[in-house]
Amino acid sequence: MNNVLKERIFPTGQTLQIVQGDITIEEVDVIVNAANEQLAHGGGVAWAISKKGGAAIQRESDDWVRKHGPVPHAHPAWTSGGLLPAKYVIHAVGPVWGDGDEDAKLAAAVRGCLRVADELKLQSIALPAISTGIFGFPKGRAANIIFRTIAHYFDDHPESGVKLVRIVLFDSATIDAFMDVWKEWDA
């Protein structure tokens, strides 16, 4: 069972939550996979989502890459949710720390996820801490960018149909970093 740790309701009516738990059990319209540009779901969150969601997710991901090419930061791919409770999976490509312009790339990936959710006419989305695992993005820095990007998206798109954004965090180091930034951000 996932546990809501913090919640904020924006002036535009959307709710942002920090959740401790497993993104693969989220009962939302769409979950976000922290993917690589080839959508090869071999490790981390991507592996967990692909494993629990079944072969359809990797098959649809392979089809996406064949049709559209490598996935850029600002334009995530999406597939069905396969066997997951979520109807869809958005495959967001976050930056690898050290590749340059990482902050802008992470913000573009988060904005892209929200845009795709709106294009699919979805109301709820769950995101992991994109790029903070094997891609090495500093957790606190990522938290600040993710929080700000979500807030700016709703400021810029008050008509958004997305009503609930859940940032689902698994390990204690990531939870601690996001909670520390939340305290500063919420002050």
N, C-alpha and C positions, 0 to 999 in steps of 0.2 A: 504494500500500500504506500503510495507516495504521500508526502507530507508538505503542506504549504507552510513555508517559513515566514514569508513577507508578502504583502500585497499593497498595491497602489492603484487607485482609480484616477485616470486622467480626466482633465476638464471636458474632454471630448467624449467621455463615457466608457472608454476601453479600460480593461483591467490588466495589470501586469503583476505576475506572481513569481516568486522564487520558490522552487519546489525541490525537495530532497527526494531522490528516488531513481527509478528506472524509466527512461523515456519510452521504452518499448511497450510498456503497459498503459501509457497515457490514453485516456478515452477522450481524445480531441479529434477534430476533423483531419488535421495533418500534423505529422511530426517532421522535424528537420533532421536530416542526416548530415554530419560533418564529413564531407566527401572529398575525394581527390578529383582532378579534372577528367580522368578517364572512367570515373564511377566504378573502380575496382574496389569492392567492399571487403578488403582483406584484414582490417585491423580496427581496434578501438570501437567507437560508437557505430561506425559503418558495418563492422562485422556483426555486432550484436543485433542491429536492425535487420540485416540481411538474413542472419541465422533464424531469428524469431519470425520474420515476415515470410520466409520461404523462398524458393527458387524464383518465383515470379519477379521479385524485386531486382535481382541481378540480371535476369533475362530482359526485363523492361529497361533497365539501365544500359545494358549492352546495345539494345535497339536504339535508345536515345543517342548514344555516342555515335553509332553508325550513321544515323540520320542527320544529326546536328553538329557533330565534331566534339572536341574537348569542351567541357563546361567552364565558362568564365565566371569570375567572382560575382559580377553584377547580374548575371542571368542564370539562376539556378535551374536545374532540371527537375522534373517531377515524375513519379511513378505511382502506381496503386500502392496501397498499404499491404497487399498480399494477405497474410494471415494475421496481421496486427489489428488491434482495435481501431486504429486510425484508418480513415478511408484512403489517405494519400501519404506519400513521403516526398518532401522537397529535399533535393540533394544540393546542398550549398557548399561551394568550394571556398573555404577560408584561406588566408595567406599562410605561407610557411615563414616563420620568424627568421629574419635575416635576408629575405628576398627583396626588400625595399618597398616603401610605400604601404607597409602593412596595415596601418590604422585605416587608411582610405579603402583598402581592399576588404577589410573586415566589415566596415560600415556598409560598403556596397553589397556584400553578401547578405547581411541582415536586412537591408532595405529590399533586396531582391526577393528574399523569402516572404516578406510581408506583401510585396507587390504580387507575387505568384498566388499567395493565399487569397488576395482580393480578386485576382483574375479568375480563380477557380470558385469564387463566391463562397468562401469558407468563413466560419465564424470563430474558430478556435485553433490555436497553433501552439506546439511545444517545441522549444529550441534547446539544444545542448550548449555547452560553453565552446562554441566553434573556435577551432584552431589552437585551443589551450592544451591539447593532449600531445600527440606525436609531432604536431606542427610547431610546438614550442612557444606559442604566443604567451607572454606573461599574463597570468590569470587576472590580476587586478586591473591591468591596463585594458584587457579584453572586456571585463565587466563594465568599466566606464564607457567604452565605445558602444557596447551592446545596449546598455540602458539609454544612453543619449540618442542613439540611432532610432530606437523604438519610439521614444518620446517625440523626436523630430518628425518621424514618419506620420504619427497621428496628428501632430500640429499641422503638417502639410496636407494631410488627407483626412479631415474630420468626417468625411462621408464614408470612410472605410467600413466594410462589413465585418472586419475582424473585431470581435468584442473581447476576446480573452487571449492573452499571450502568457505562456508559462515557460520560464527558463528552468529546465530540469537538470539538476546537478547530482552527480553520483558520489564522488569521493569527498572526504572531509577537507582536503587542502583547497579544492575548488570552491566548495561551499563557504569556507572561511574567507577566502579572497573576495567572493561576490558579496558576502554579508558585510565585510568591511567597507567596500565601495558603496553599498546600499546606504549605510549609515551616513556617509559623507554626502551622498546624492540626495538623501531624504531630509537633510538638515535645513 
